[in-house]
Amino acid sequence: MKPEKLREMTDADLLQQEKELKAELFNLRFQTVTGQIANPNRIAECRKDIARIKTILRQREMAADAE
């Protein structure tokens, strides 16, 4: 997911998206263990998207503290 698209989302939407990505990551890891994964690159994509969301949330938190 593009950072520009994430920055347009509200904090509540970002937290919901993070929750969904963590659930997807769990399922992908489970599929890896059972040998049923179709796209192993999706694991890295999920991890990076979660990191992007956390970064944006932290930036907003720091900006609010600075005010």
Backbone hydrogen bonds in HBPLUS format (Angstrom, degrees):
<---DONOR---> <-ACCEPTOR-->    atom                        ^
c    i                          cat <-CA-CA->   ^        H-A-AA   ^      H-
h    n   atom  resd res      DA  || num        DHA   H-A  angle D-A-AA Bond
n    s   type  num  typ     dist DA aas  dist angle  dist       angle   num
A0006-LEU N   A0002-LYS O   3.19 MM   4  6.55 154.0  2.26 147.7 155.3     1
A0007-ARG N   A0003-PRO O   2.90 MM   4  6.10 151.7  1.98 150.0 157.0     2
A0008-GLU N   A0005-LYS O   3.31 MM   3  5.39 139.6  2.48  96.7 107.3     3
A0009-MET N   A0006-LEU O   3.09 MM   3  5.35 151.4  2.17 106.4 115.0     4
A0014-LEU N   A0010-THR O   2.91 MM   4  6.20 155.2  1.98 150.0 157.3     5
A0015-LEU N   A0011-ASP O   2.92 MM   4  6.18 159.1  1.97 151.1 156.2     6
A0016-GLN N   A0012-ALA O   3.00 MM   4  6.22 154.1  2.06 144.6 151.7     7
A0017-GLN N   A0013-ASP O   2.86 MM   4  6.08 158.3  1.91 148.6 154.8     8
A0018-GLU N   A0014-LEU O   2.85 MM   4  6.07 154.9  1.91 148.5 155.5     9
A0019-LYS N   A0015-LEU O   3.02 MM   4  6.23 154.5  2.09 142.6 149.1    10
A0020-GLU N   A0016-GLN O   3.01 MM   4  6.31 157.4  2.06 149.4 155.2    11
A0021-LEU N   A0017-GLN O   2.91 MM   4  6.15 157.7  1.96 150.2 156.3    12
A0022-LYS N   A0018-GLU O   2.94 MM   4  6.15 154.4  2.00 148.8 155.4    13
A0023-ALA N   A0019-LYS O   3.07 MM   4  6.33 152.7  2.15 144.3 151.5    14
A0024-GLU N   A0020-GLU O   2.91 MM   4  6.19 156.1  1.97 146.7 153.8    15
A0025-LEU N   A0021-LEU O   2.81 MM   4  6.00 155.2  1.87 146.9 153.9    16
A0026-PHE N   A0022-LYS O   2.98 MM   4  6.18 153.9  2.05 142.6 149.2    17
A0027-ASN N   A0023-ALA O   3.04 MM   4  6.35 160.3  2.08 147.9 152.7    18
A0028-LEU N   A0024-GLU O   2.84 MM   4  6.12 152.8  1.92 149.0 157.2    19
A0029-ARG N   A0025-LEU O   2.93 MM   4  6.15 156.5  1.98 149.6 155.3    20
A0030-PHE N   A0026-PHE O   2.99 MM   4  6.25 153.4  2.07 145.6 153.3    21
A0031-GLN N   A0027-ASN O   2.88 MM   4  6.16 153.2  1.95 146.2 153.4    22
A0032-THR N   A0028-LEU O   2.92 MM   4  6.16 145.1  2.05 142.5 152.1    23
A0033-VAL N   A0029-ARG O   3.13 MM   4  6.43 157.0  2.19 148.1 152.5    24
A0034-THR N   A0030-PHE O   3.12 MM   4  6.42 154.4  2.19 146.2 153.2    25
A0035-GLY N   A0031-GLN O   2.88 MM   4  5.87 114.1  2.32 136.2 151.8    26
A0036-GLN N   A0031-GLN O   2.88 MM   5  4.98 147.5  1.98 147.2 149.2    27
A0035-GLY N   A0032-THR O   3.21 MM   3  5.03 146.6  2.33  93.8 103.7    28
A0042-ARG N   A0039-ASN O   3.10 MM   3  5.72 158.4  2.15 116.9 123.1    29
A0043-ILE N   A0040-PRO O   3.36 MM   3  5.93 154.6  2.43 110.9 116.1    30
A0045-GLU N   A0041-ASN O   3.19 MM   4  6.53 157.8  2.24 148.1 154.8    31
A0046-CYS N   A0042-ARG O   2.91 MM   4  6.09 159.1  1.96 148.7 153.2    32
A0047-ARG N   A0043-ILE O   3.05 MM   4  6.30 163.6  2.08 151.1 155.4    33
A0048-LYS N   A0044-ALA O   2.97 MM   4  6.16 159.4  2.01 149.4 154.7    34
A0049-ASP N   A0045-GLU O   2.91 MM   4  6.11 155.5  1.97 148.4 155.5    35
A0050-ILE N   A0046-CYS O   2.93 MM   4  6.15 158.0  1.98 152.1 157.6    36
A0051-ALA N   A0047-ARG O   3.05 MM   4  6.28 156.1  2.10 143.6 150.1    37
A0052-ARG N   A0048-LYS O   2.88 MM   4  6.15 152.3  1.96 146.2 154.0    38
A0053-ILE N   A0049-ASP O   2.98 MM   4  6.24 159.8  2.03 149.1 153.8    39
A0054-LYS N   A0050-ILE O   2.99 MM   4  6.23 164.6  2.01 151.8 155.9    40
A0055-THR N   A0051-ALA O   2.92 MM   4  6.06 152.7  2.00 146.0 153.7    41
A0056-ILE N   A0052-ARG O   2.98 MM   4  6.23 161.9  2.02 152.0 156.0    42
A0057-LEU N   A0053-ILE O   2.96 MM   4  6.18 163.9  1.99 154.2 158.7    43
A0058-ARG N   A0054-LYS O   2.97 MM   4  6.09 154.2  2.03 142.9 150.0    44
A0059-GLN N   A0055-THR O   2.89 MM   4  6.13 155.0  1.95 149.1 156.2    45
A0060-ARG N   A0056-ILE O   3.02 MM   4  6.26 158.1  2.07 148.9 154.1    46
A0061-GLU N   A0057-LEU O   2.97 MM   4  6.19 151.8  2.05 142.5 150.6    47
A0062-MET N   A0058-ARG O   2.90 MM   4  6.13 159.8  1.94 152.3 156.9    48
A0063-ALA N   A0059-GLN O   2.96 MM   4  6.13 152.2  2.04 144.8 152.6    49
A0064-ALA N   A0060-ARG O   2.97 MM   4  6.16 150.5  2.06 144.4 152.0    50
A0065-ASP N   A0061-GLU O   3.05 MM   4  6.30 148.4  2.15 143.4 151.9    51
A0066-ALA N   A0062-MET O   3.04 MM   4  6.20 143.2  2.18 141.1 150.5    52
